[in-house]
């Protein structure tokens, strides 16, 4: 019994329920509360005092001690500060978030919102927001969307999670995905036992010919406007092939349009959904055009599919914050969102050119591939070292970079070290500095023996 009392008091101290200096009950009182003999409590107090958890002074009773034994309650781990130099892919310029406009939008919403606006809304989203979004998607991306077919979600991952449940309920057991592709979308699909079928991506986008080789596949997830992570824009010929495949297979296309609004100097292509709205689920998000902190995304479903999504959504959640939906409605209807994007596009284009110029200035023999669009590009190095060694060396030099290997479902024919470098959230000066650090990492791995062969890869420059 003494040991049990000791452990209970220790746990209370470690959990923070008993803070340093807290007074413990007199031994007689605690013994009565625990229905045990007083000697049990006296012995427990004595042991804990010797161990440094408690201290006892004549006339002042027993209190919790201060010191290492009485450690404070554990805290949640704090995320370390982000490195000032980081080519994080798919991250917008967070310093350009329109704080003033957003603050004014919130202020407008709070001064004009009706009682109904502040009530529980449809899980699919606020009606005013869906109407404004339908108009904007038609104008900007050519998307044919009725407000009742729009489902507002907490970002693309939640959209995929909801959609995965619908697909599983409909009896689908497989889904084709681009190889390589964004790895974060795979767990929600696999959680409902959908088997992922990797499909190659070439210079024209996903290889539709490979889809025909899988007769059991009737759903495909892709990023046609700016493939992630290769940056390829799907060609018109490949879009036609996709339409034929979807029609003849009676298949469903899931179009992730994650950063299509950033196009620099080339003719913007409309969403695939605009050519076959009855066979495409369209996904969008504010993560790139504004900030991932908003957790606002949307899914446009074919009208025939909407009731099925609604039925699942009723058991999924109660929707996303209405105040933020109304604030974004204000930015859309006043033109402030379009104005924000007109400011950011030229900035991103300058940073893209700065990164390309800096890489070519610092590194020989590299190949940079990506259409003039989006927020990242792909850099292939000569095949003289392992990709993971280059990533590890860059990390040692405090430059986090992402390898293409992270996004592959299976090995590709091209095994050259390849990095996915984002540039939108860096200044032009930091882009140049980052390119120099990357070149330093590259020279270091070239100069060191390959641990697999024990031979020198190439002499250092």
Secondary structure as the mmCIF struct_conf table of DSSP 4:
data_model
#
loop_
_struct_conf.conf_type_id
_struct_conf.id
_struct_conf.beg_label_comp_id
_struct_conf.beg_label_asym_id
_struct_conf.beg_label_seq_id
_struct_conf.end_label_comp_id
_struct_conf.end_label_asym_id
_struct_conf.end_label_seq_id
HELX_RH_AL_P HELX_RH_AL_P1 UNK A 2 UNK A 14
TURN_TY1_P TURN_TY1_P1 UNK A 15 UNK A 16
BEND BEND1 UNK A 17 UNK A 18
TURN_TY1_P TURN_TY1_P2 UNK A 20 UNK A 21
HELX_LH_PP_P HELX_LH_PP_P1 UNK A 22 UNK A 22
STRN STRN1 UNK A 23 UNK A 23
HELX_LH_PP_P HELX_LH_PP_P2 UNK A 24 UNK A 26
HELX_RH_AL_P HELX_RH_AL_P2 UNK A 27 UNK A 34
TURN_TY1_P TURN_TY1_P3 UNK A 35 UNK A 35
BEND BEND2 UNK A 36 UNK A 36
HELX_RH_AL_P HELX_RH_AL_P3 UNK A 38 UNK A 50
TURN_TY1_P TURN_TY1_P4 UNK A 51 UNK A 52
BEND BEND3 UNK A 53 UNK A 53
STRN STRN2 UNK A 54 UNK A 57
TURN_TY1_P TURN_TY1_P5 UNK A 58 UNK A 60
STRN STRN3 UNK A 61 UNK A 64
HELX_LH_PP_P HELX_LH_PP_P3 UNK A 65 UNK A 66
BEND BEND4 UNK A 67 UNK A 70
HELX_LH_PP_P HELX_LH_PP_P4 UNK A 71 UNK A 74
HELX_LH_PP_P HELX_LH_PP_P5 UNK A 76 UNK A 83
BEND BEND5 UNK A 84 UNK A 85
STRN STRN4 UNK A 86 UNK A 86
TURN_TY1_P TURN_TY1_P6 UNK A 89 UNK A 90
HELX_RH_3T_P HELX_RH_3T_P1 UNK A 94 UNK A 96
HELX_RH_AL_P HELX_RH_AL_P4 UNK A 99 UNK A 112
TURN_TY1_P TURN_TY1_P7 UNK A 115 UNK A 118
BEND BEND6 UNK A 119 UNK A 119
TURN_TY1_P TURN_TY1_P8 UNK A 123 UNK A 124
HELX_RH_AL_P HELX_RH_AL_P5 UNK A 127 UNK A 141
HELX_RH_3T_P HELX_RH_3T_P2 UNK A 147 UNK A 149
STRN STRN5 UNK A 150 UNK A 153
BEND BEND7 UNK A 154 UNK A 155
HELX_RH_AL_P HELX_RH_AL_P6 UNK A 156 UNK A 169
TURN_TY1_P TURN_TY1_P9 UNK A 170 UNK A 171
STRN STRN6 UNK A 174 UNK A 179
BEND BEND8 UNK A 180 UNK A 180
HELX_RH_3T_P HELX_RH_3T_P3 UNK A 183 UNK A 185
HELX_RH_AL_P HELX_RH_AL_P7 UNK A 186 UNK A 190
TURN_TY1_P TURN_TY1_P10 UNK A 191 UNK A 193
HELX_LH_PP_P HELX_LH_PP_P6 UNK A 194 UNK A 194
STRN STRN7 UNK A 195 UNK A 202
TURN_TY1_P TURN_TY1_P11 UNK A 203 UNK A 204
STRN STRN8 UNK A 205 UNK A 206
HELX_RH_AL_P HELX_RH_AL_P8 UNK A 208 UNK A 211
TURN_TY1_P TURN_TY1_P12 UNK A 212 UNK A 213
TURN_TY1_P TURN_TY1_P13 UNK A 215 UNK A 216
STRN STRN9 UNK A 219 UNK A 222
BEND BEND9 UNK A 225 UNK A 226
TURN_TY1_P TURN_TY1_P14 UNK A 228 UNK A 230
HELX_LH_PP_P HELX_LH_PP_P7 UNK A 232 UNK A 235
HELX_RH_AL_P HELX_RH_AL_P9 UNK A 236 UNK A 249
TURN_TY1_P TURN_TY1_P15 UNK A 250 UNK A 250
STRN STRN10 UNK A 252 UNK A 256
TURN_TY1_P TURN_TY1_P16 UNK A 258 UNK A 261
STRN STRN11 UNK A 263 UNK A 263
BEND BEND10 UNK A 265 UNK A 266
HELX_LH_PP_P HELX_LH_PP_P8 UNK A 267 UNK A 271
HELX_RH_3T_P HELX_RH_3T_P4 UNK A 272 UNK A 274
TURN_TY1_P TURN_TY1_P17 UNK A 275 UNK A 275
TURN_TY1_P TURN_TY1_P18 UNK A 277 UNK A 278
BEND BEND11 UNK A 279 UNK A 279
STRN STRN12 UNK A 280 UNK A 285
BEND BEND12 UNK A 286 UNK A 286
TURN_TY1_P TURN_TY1_P19 UNK A 287 UNK A 290
HELX_RH_3T_P HELX_RH_3T_P5 UNK A 292 UNK A 294
STRN STRN13 UNK A 297 UNK A 300
HELX_RH_AL_P HELX_RH_AL_P10 UNK A 303 UNK A 313
TURN_TY1_P TURN_TY1_P20 UNK A 314 UNK A 316
BEND BEND13 UNK A 318 UNK A 318
BEND BEND14 UNK A 320 UNK A 320
HELX_RH_AL_P HELX_RH_AL_P11 UNK A 322 UNK A 333
TURN_TY1_P TURN_TY1_P21 UNK A 334 UNK A 335
HELX_RH_AL_P HELX_RH_AL_P12 UNK A 336 UNK A 362
BEND BEND15 UNK A 364 UNK A 365
STRN STRN14 UNK A 367 UNK A 369
BEND BEND16 UNK A 372 UNK A 372
STRN STRN15 UNK A 373 UNK A 373
BEND BEND17 UNK A 374 UNK A 375
STRN STRN16 UNK A 376 UNK A 380
BEND BEND18 UNK A 383 UNK A 385
HELX_RH_AL_P HELX_RH_AL_P13 UNK A 387 UNK A 396
TURN_TY1_P TURN_TY1_P22 UNK A 397 UNK A 398
STRN STRN17 UNK A 400 UNK A 400
STRN STRN18 UNK A 402 UNK A 403
HELX_RH_3T_P HELX_RH_3T_P6 UNK A 404 UNK A 407
BEND BEND19 UNK A 409 UNK A 410
BEND BEND20 UNK A 413 UNK A 413
BEND BEND21 UNK A 416 UNK A 416
STRN STRN19 UNK A 418 UNK A 422
TURN_TY1_P TURN_TY1_P23 UNK A 424 UNK A 425
BEND BEND22 UNK A 426 UNK A 426
HELX_RH_AL_P HELX_RH_AL_P14 UNK A 428 UNK A 447
BEND BEND23 UNK A 448 UNK A 448
STRN STRN20 UNK A 449 UNK A 449
HELX_LH_PP_P HELX_LH_PP_P9 UNK A 450 UNK A 450
TURN_TY1_P TURN_TY1_P24 UNK A 451 UNK A 453
BEND BEND24 UNK A 455 UNK A 455
STRN STRN21 UNK A 456 UNK A 456
BEND BEND25 UNK A 458 UNK A 458
#
